[in-house]
């Protein structure tokens, strides 16, 4: 069984920064994709950024140039550095781990990010 534990959310003023962390534990296959998604009230969950085990990244257009995703492979941990935050970034942020070889898909419990003055 795989568990994802997120941390780092909170309240920040517009223009501020936050860093989210997601640590995975359990049986994790070497080929995988870790990433962050978010869901704002009344909206569908959307991709924010993902990074493959090979280091390839993909970002939503709305966060390009402001957010950076990275991985610490030895700790099976993924980070999301969020800079120049805007009120529209307010959402619950979820960590996701996909393992294509087993068609497995795991989600964290979510962490709230609120951008407000």
Secondary structure, 3 states (H helix, E strand, C coil): CCEEEEECCEEECCCCCEEEEEEEECCCCCCCEEEEEEECCCCCCEEEEEEECCCCEEECHHHCCCEEEEEEHHHCEEEEEECCCCHHHCEEEEEEEEEHHHCEEEECCCEEEEECC
